[in-house]
Amino acid sequence: MSGGKKGGFLVSSHLQGEAVQNWREFVTYLTYPIKARDYSRWPEKPEGWRAVTEAYSEELMNLACKLLEVLSEAMDLEKEALTKACVDMDQKVIINFYPKCPQPDLTLGLRRHTDPGTITLLLQDQVGGLQATRDGGNTWVTVQPVEGAFVVNLGDHGHYLSNGRFKKADHRAVVNSNYSRLSIATFQNPAPEAIVYPLKVREGVKPVLDEPITFSEMYKRKMSKDLELARPKKLANEKQLSEEELKQETNVKPKSFEEIFT
Ligand SMILES: O=C(O)CCC(=O)C(=O)O
């Protein structure tokens, strides 16, 4: 099994040029649409892993569809509104392993981020390390693990569809020096060509987006914004650059949706 564009085993997942690297190893693979599955990138061991994974993915796809129905109703929309807005829902799984770390204060398991998709179902072990913030990262609340329970995070897509009424989960993972930690994140995403725009805009309220865009375009913009934020920090640390030099050095072309996301 190898790393690569459509999944596989990877160590850390920092953005190109980012100063802080994530203290994690992970396996990632696409599970939906079924035709996109690339079994050559799925682990061969332990025996039975593939069958269990397929069953797990199907159960989580069903659960996600139910949750989207509930969310649609909470947004005063018809039950099928969110699933329809996803066109044909994609699913991607990441199994995160955070080894115990001798100096946890100097790193993060996974840097602060929001998930790009509609919702994420996260299963975490009993070690704990998931944290969320509501004030832009000034304070962090630990999401205590509950045995057998999923954490459901709203992603950017869900946030935009609700016109910002429902907030995207701004989160990160910290590590500790005593225990390694495992989590499984199942990302429920719209199809790349799905249109991202609020499904209902209340009277007198401004839409959170200027225009409808595709999910693939939304993702590209998100990645290029993240790159912009990450690179200057790293460059400024490495060398004393003038503002003009910094601008030129940070003018990197963002990768396409297909390059990054699949
Ligand atoms: O491990 C965690 O608790 C968070 C995982 C996560 O946010 C991710 O995989 O995107």
The ligand as an SDF file (V2000), in Angstrom:
LIG
                    3D

 10  9  0  0  0  0  0  0  0  0999 V2000
   -8.6700   13.4160   15.8170 O   0  0  0  0  0  0  0  0  0  0  0  0
   -9.5180   14.2700   16.0290 C   0  0  0  0  0  0  0  0  0  0  0  0
  -10.1080   14.3760   17.1110 O   0  0  0  0  0  0  0  0  0  0  0  0
   -9.8720   15.2770   14.9650 C   0  0  0  0  0  0  0  0  0  0  0  0
   -9.7260   14.7380   13.5760 C   0  0  0  0  0  0  0  0  0  0  0  0
  -10.0370   15.7480   12.5360 C   0  0  0  0  0  0  0  0  0  0  0  0
  -10.4040   16.8600   12.8130 O   0  0  0  0  0  0  0  0  0  0  0  0
   -9.8390   15.4130   11.1320 C   0  0  0  0  0  0  0  0  0  0  0  0
   -9.4180   14.2880   10.8060 O   0  0  0  0  0  0  0  0  0  0  0  0
  -10.1230   16.3140   10.2920 O   0  0  0  0  0  0  0  0  0  0  0  0
  1  2  2  0
  2  3  1  0
  2  4  1  0
  4  5  1  0
  5  6  1  0
  6  7  2  0
  6  8  1  0
  8  9  2  0
  8 10  1  0
M  END
$$$$
